Amino acid sequence: MFLQTGVGRPALNMLDNDFSMYYLGGLRLQWNISSFYTQSKEQEVLDTQKELVEVQREAFLFGNQLQLLQQETEINKWKKLLESDAKLVELRQKITRTSASKLENGTITSTEYLTHVNAEDQARKNLILHDIQSILAQYQKKLTTGM
């Protein structure tokens, strides 16, 4: 609804050259028909964007599951390596004890004994290193899962 008033010379009557008031009133209807033609295209664009988001979501979930599988494999690898390292340290300890008794009896030199002690120490260092790497792999898995 609208109402428009004014004063003019001439007013709405172009033949009368005097000042006079005028007014207009009525109802205004405005309809943009161009959206009628573009609405279907806009809906297609929205549907395509929804499909794209769903494909990206599925790709992310697939990549995430693949990464979790790789991390689980790595954790299992570190567990097996830790078991073999523990056995190796145990064997190196036995060798070092045997070498110590041989050194006391004079059947080996101190250099050979120190070689066995260093090998045992290196085996312990490897065990500790692999333990730290195992813990790192477990934390990376927790980071990936968000727990």
C-alpha atoms as one frame of an Amber mdcrd trajectory, in Angstrom:
protein
   0.000   0.000   0.000   1.305   3.440  -0.744   0.272   7.090  -0.610   2.111
   9.918  -2.333   1.254  13.608  -1.988   2.821  16.784  -3.247   2.421  20.349
  -4.478   3.429  21.431  -7.931   2.999  23.922 -10.762   1.478  22.330 -12.796
   0.239  19.481 -10.691  -1.298  16.412 -12.275  -3.394  18.544 -14.614  -0.939
  19.783 -17.241  -3.414  22.307 -18.650  -3.780  24.187 -15.327  -0.723  26.423
 -14.766  -1.456  27.216 -11.074   0.011  25.732  -7.900  -2.106  22.889  -6.590
  -1.852  19.859  -4.356  -2.045  16.342  -5.644  -2.075  12.857  -4.208  -1.791
   9.328  -5.444  -2.736   6.181  -3.547  -2.929   2.525  -4.286  -1.544  -0.939
  -3.832   1.787  -1.985  -5.184   2.590  -5.577  -6.065   6.175  -6.452  -6.837
   7.221  -9.849  -8.076  10.669 -10.774  -9.287  10.036 -13.380 -11.972  13.734
 -13.851 -12.723  14.087 -15.959  -9.556  11.387 -18.221 -10.940  13.714 -19.170
 -13.790  16.924 -19.495 -11.730  15.515 -21.357  -8.735  15.924 -24.805 -10.295
  19.560 -24.075 -11.222  20.285 -22.825  -7.701  18.749 -26.007  -6.289  20.949
 -28.106  -8.591  24.030 -26.195  -7.413  23.064 -26.795  -3.774  22.486 -30.501
  -4.417  25.873 -30.780  -6.145  27.567 -29.026  -3.243  25.887 -31.404  -0.773
  27.137 -34.385  -2.783  30.649 -32.898  -2.871  30.657 -32.448   0.900  29.491
 -36.045   1.371  32.233 -37.359  -0.948  34.854 -35.324   0.945  33.533 -36.675
   4.244  33.738 -40.260   3.010  37.266 -39.679   1.672  38.324 -38.237   5.024
  36.856 -41.181   6.950  38.491 -43.676   4.593  41.870 -41.939   4.928  41.477
 -41.820   8.686  40.677 -45.557   8.880  43.661 -46.328   6.659  45.933 -44.243
   8.863  44.619 -46.003  11.988  45.291 -49.386  10.392  48.854 -48.372   9.552
  49.413 -47.089  13.082  48.036 -50.306  14.580  50.437 -52.299  12.385  53.316
 -50.110  13.535  52.359 -50.582  17.207  52.315 -54.373  16.733  55.714 -54.177
  15.040  57.160 -52.282  18.022  55.668 -54.824  20.465  57.343 -57.711  18.651
  60.604 -55.800  18.477  60.434 -55.076  22.218  59.954 -58.770  22.951  62.985
 -59.720  20.856  65.003 -56.875  22.437  64.160 -58.131  25.928  65.342 -61.632
  24.968  68.505 -60.155  23.472  69.248 -58.175  26.649  68.756 -61.352  28.686
  71.182 -63.264  26.459  73.709 -60.428  26.573  73.528 -60.422  30.376  74.291
 -64.155  30.452  77.197 -63.638  28.067  78.537 -60.795  30.208  78.306 -62.907
  33.398  80.077 -65.761  31.652  82.736 -63.368  30.387  83.212 -61.981  33.905
  83.908 -65.463  35.298  86.242 -66.193  32.370  88.050 -62.898  33.067  88.486
 -63.919  36.720  89.895 -67.276  35.632  92.142 -65.572  33.073  90.796 -67.289
  29.972  89.806 -64.021  28.205  91.333 -60.564  28.139  89.798 -57.438  29.600
  89.260 -56.110  26.059  87.045 -59.072  25.199  85.164 -58.624  28.456  84.596
 -54.910  27.708  83.359 -55.847  24.238  80.681 -58.057  25.822  79.774 -55.349
  28.379  79.432 -52.772  25.581  77.255 -55.167  23.554  74.980 -55.644  26.587
  74.820 -51.876  27.100  73.970 -51.341  23.427  71.206 -53.960  23.659  69.734
 -52.121  26.669  69.891 -48.807  24.799  68.099 -50.360  21.828  65.421 -51.734
  24.157  64.858 -48.286  25.670  64.837 -46.608  22.236  62.309 -49.076  20.853
  60.167 -48.661  23.971  60.081 -44.896  23.423  59.230 -45.383  19.743  56.424
 -47.756  20.737  54.997 -45.187  23.146  55.242 -42.526  20.416  53.302 -44.753
  17.995  50.602 -45.316  20.631  50.250 -41.583  21.230  50.070 -40.893  17.503
  47.206 -43.374  17.289  45.448 -41.633  20.186  45.950 -38.302  18.426  44.430
 -39.677  15.230  41.402 -41.136  17.027  40.974 -38.015  19.159  41.030 -39.904
  22.459
